[in-house]
C-alpha cells in the first residue's frame, strides 16, 4: 500500500488475480471487484484511520448503503491490479469512497467503483467517529 500525492488521503492496494477470482474464460468475474474494493477500503482505514478495530472501539460500525461499478475493461488471471482508494465526500453519518482499478503499471481504468458507508451503532445511524472525520477533513 502506498500513499498518492493527491489532496485527499489516497491509497493504492495491489491485488494479484488468482484462479478463484476468474470465470471459465480466465477473466475476473464482475462480482469480485466488490471484494477488491472492500479489501482496499479496509487497508485505507488501516493506513489513515488506525484500522477497523479503532472504529468499533469508538462505538461505530460501517455498513454499505450504496455501491456500484462501471466496467470499462477486463482483468485476467495472473494480472496484478492496482486499486486506488479515495474519499469523495462525507456527511454527519456517512462516508463516500471511490475505487479505481487498473493493471499495475498501466494508467487506464478497468473498473471504476463507488461506495457510501454509514456509521451505525445498535441499528441506528451515528456520527462518524472523530479519527475518520479527521482523516478526510476538507472533503465534502
Sine and cosine of phi, psi and omega as CSV:
sin_phi,cos_phi,sin_psi,cos_psi,sin_omega,cos_omega
0.00,0.00,0.68,-0.73,0.04,-1.00
-0.66,-0.75,0.38,-0.93,0.00,-1.00
-1.00,-0.04,0.63,-0.78,0.05,-1.00
-1.00,0.01,0.17,-0.99,0.01,-1.00
-1.00,0.04,0.12,0.99,-0.04,-1.00
-0.95,0.32,0.30,-0.95,0.01,-1.00
-0.90,0.44,-0.73,0.68,0.04,-1.00
-0.95,0.33,0.48,-0.88,0.02,-1.00
-0.94,0.34,0.99,-0.13,-0.06,-1.00
-0.98,-0.21,0.66,-0.75,0.06,-1.00
-0.80,-0.60,0.40,-0.92,0.08,-1.00
-0.83,-0.56,0.82,-0.57,0.01,-1.00
-0.92,-0.40,0.77,-0.64,0.01,-1.00
-0.99,-0.14,0.67,-0.74,-0.03,-1.00
-0.75,-0.66,0.80,-0.60,0.13,-0.99
-1.00,0.03,0.78,-0.63,-0.03,-1.00
-0.97,0.24,0.85,-0.52,-0.03,-1.00
-0.97,-0.25,0.29,-0.96,0.03,-1.00
-0.81,0.58,-0.59,0.80,-0.03,-1.00
-0.92,0.40,-0.30,0.95,0.02,-1.00
-0.99,0.13,-0.22,0.98,-0.21,-0.98
-0.95,-0.30,0.40,-0.92,0.12,-0.99
-1.00,0.03,-0.12,-0.99,-0.06,-1.00
-0.90,0.43,-0.35,0.94,0.02,-1.00
-1.00,0.01,0.04,1.00,0.01,-1.00
0.99,0.17,0.25,0.97,0.04,-1.00
-0.98,-0.21,0.53,-0.85,0.04,-1.00
-0.88,0.48,0.80,-0.60,0.03,-1.00
-0.92,0.39,0.63,-0.78,-0.09,-1.00
-0.79,0.61,-0.63,0.78,-0.07,-1.00
-0.94,0.35,-0.41,0.91,-0.05,-1.00
-0.91,0.42,-0.46,0.89,0.00,-1.00
-0.88,0.48,-0.55,0.84,0.04,-1.00
-0.90,0.44,-0.57,0.82,0.09,-1.00
-0.91,0.42,-0.67,0.74,0.04,-1.00
-0.88,0.48,-0.64,0.77,0.03,-1.00
-0.88,0.48,-0.74,0.67,-0.06,-1.00
-0.91,0.42,-0.67,0.74,0.05,-1.00
-0.88,0.47,-0.68,0.73,0.04,-1.00
-0.90,0.44,-0.65,0.76,0.02,-1.00
-0.89,0.45,-0.66,0.75,0.04,-1.00
-0.89,0.45,-0.62,0.78,0.07,-1.00
-0.92,0.38,-0.61,0.79,0.07,-1.00
-0.86,0.51,-0.71,0.70,0.04,-1.00
-0.87,0.49,-0.67,0.75,0.04,-1.00
-0.85,0.53,-0.71,0.70,-0.10,-1.00
-0.95,0.30,-0.68,0.74,-0.18,-0.98
-0.95,-0.31,-0.27,0.96,-0.12,-0.99
-0.84,-0.55,-0.25,0.97,-0.05,-1.00
0.99,-0.16,0.18,0.98,0.10,-1.00
1.00,-0.09,0.27,-0.96,-0.01,-1.00
-0.91,0.42,-0.56,0.83,0.02,-1.00
-0.87,0.49,-0.56,0.83,0.04,-1.00
-0.89,0.45,-0.68,0.74,0.02,-1.00
-0.87,0.49,-0.70,0.71,-0.01,-1.00
-0.91,0.41,-0.60,0.80,0.03,-1.00
-0.94,0.35,-0.39,0.92,0.07,-1.00
-0.99,0.13,0.00,1.00,0.07,-1.00
1.00,-0.02,0.25,0.97,-0.03,-1.00
-0.79,-0.61,0.47,-0.88,0.13,-0.99
-0.82,-0.58,0.38,-0.93,0.04,-1.00
-0.92,-0.38,0.74,-0.67,0.08,-1.00
-0.84,-0.54,0.52,-0.86,0.01,-1.00
-0.99,0.16,0.80,-0.60,0.05,-1.00
-0.99,-0.12,-0.59,0.81,-0.09,-1.00
-0.46,-0.89,0.64,-0.77,0.15,-0.99
-0.44,-0.90,0.28,-0.96,-0.01,-1.00
-0.17,-0.98,0.22,-0.98,-0.03,-1.00
-0.68,-0.73,0.56,-0.83,0.18,-0.98
-0.87,-0.49,0.94,-0.34,-0.06,-1.00
-1.00,0.03,0.90,-0.44,-0.05,-1.00
-0.96,-0.30,-0.21,0.98,-0.03,-1.00
-0.21,-0.98,-0.31,-0.95,0.01,-1.00
-0.64,-0.77,0.50,-0.87,0.10,-0.99
-0.96,-0.29,0.39,-0.92,-0.07,-1.00
-0.79,-0.61,0.25,-0.97,0.06,-1.00
-0.76,0.65,0.71,-0.70,0.03,-1.00
0.98,0.22,-0.05,1.00,0.14,-0.99
-0.90,0.44,0.48,-0.87,0.20,-0.98
-0.95,-0.30,0.86,-0.52,-0.06,-1.00
-0.97,-0.23,0.55,-0.83,0.13,-0.99
-0.94,-0.34,0.85,-0.52,0.02,-1.00
-0.96,-0.29,0.91,-0.42,0.02,-1.00
-1.00,-0.05,0.78,-0.62,-0.08,-1.00
-0.86,-0.51,0.78,-0.63,0.00,-1.00
-0.49,-0.87,0.57,-0.82,0.11,-0.99
-0.96,0.27,0.59,-0.81,0.04,-1.00
-0.88,-0.48,-0.20,0.98,0.02,-1.00
0.04,-1.00,0.31,-0.95,0.08,-1.00
-0.49,-0.87,0.49,-0.87,0.11,-0.99
-0.86,-0.51,-0.25,-0.97,0.00,-1.00
-0.90,0.44,-0.64,0.77,-0.06,-1.00
-0.88,-0.47,-0.04,1.00,-0.13,-0.99
-0.79,-0.62,0.38,-0.93,0.02,-1.00
-0.67,-0.74,0.76,-0.65,0.06,-1.00
-0.94,-0.34,0.67,-0.75,-0.04,-1.00
-0.79,-0.61,0.48,-0.88,0.13,-0.99
-0.91,-0.42,0.45,-0.89,0.00,-1.00
-0.70,-0.71,0.79,-0.61,0.03,-1.00
-0.81,-0.58,0.88,-0.48,-0.05,-1.00
-0.96,-0.28,0.75,-0.66,0.05,-1.00
-0.59,-0.81,0.29,-0.96,0.15,-0.99
-0.94,0.34,0.66,-0.75,0.03,-1.00
-0.85,0.52,0.79,-0.62,-0.02,-1.00
1.00,-0.02,-0.07,1.00,0.01,-1.00
-0.84,-0.55,0.73,-0.68,-0.07,-1.00
-1.00,0.07,-0.17,0.98,-0.04,-1.00
-0.97,0.25,0.76,-0.65,0.02,-1.00
-0.95,0.31,0.69,-0.72,0.13,-0.99
-1.00,-0.05,-0.69,0.72,0.00,-1.00
-0.63,-0.78,0.64,-0.77,0.13,-0.99
-0.86,-0.51,0.80,-0.60,-0.04,-1.00
-0.79,-0.61,0.20,-0.98,0.05,-1.00
-0.52,-0.86,0.44,-0.90,0.08,-1.00
-0.50,-0.87,0.58,-0.81,0.14,-0.99
-0.89,-0.46,0.81,-0.58,0.00,-1.00
-0.95,-0.31,0.57,-0.82,0.08,-1.00
-0.87,-0.50,0.72,-0.70,0.07,-1.00
-0.98,0.20,0.74,-0.67,0.00,-1.00
-0.71,-0.71,0.42,-0.91,0.16,-0.99
-0.54,-0.84,0.75,-0.67,-0.01,-1.00
0.78,0.62,0.62,0.78,0.09,-1.00
0.99,0.14,0.04,1.00,0.00,-1.00
-0.83,-0.55,0.51,-0.86,0.05,-1.00
-0.91,0.42,0.65,-0.76,0.05,-1.00
-0.74,-0.68,0.26,-0.97,0.02,-1.00
-0.89,0.45,0.60,-0.80,0.07,-1.00
-0.85,0.53,0.68,-0.73,0.03,-1.00
-0.86,0.52,0.53,-0.85,-0.05,-1.00
-0.77,0.64,-0.76,0.65,-0.02,-1.00
-0.87,0.49,-0.54,0.84,0.04,-1.00
-0.94,0.33,-0.70,0.72,0.03,-1.00
-0.87,0.49,-0.67,0.74,-0.02,-1.00
-0.90,0.43,-0.57,0.82,-0.02,-1.00
-0.90,0.43,-0.43,0.90,-0.06,-1.00
-0.86,-0.52,0.42,0.91,0.04,-1.00
-0.81,0.59,0.71,-0.70,0.00,-1.00
1.00,-0.09,-0.22,0.98,0.05,-1.00
-1.00,-0.07,0.79,-0.62,-0.01,-1.00
-0.85,-0.53,0.00,0.00,0.00,0.00
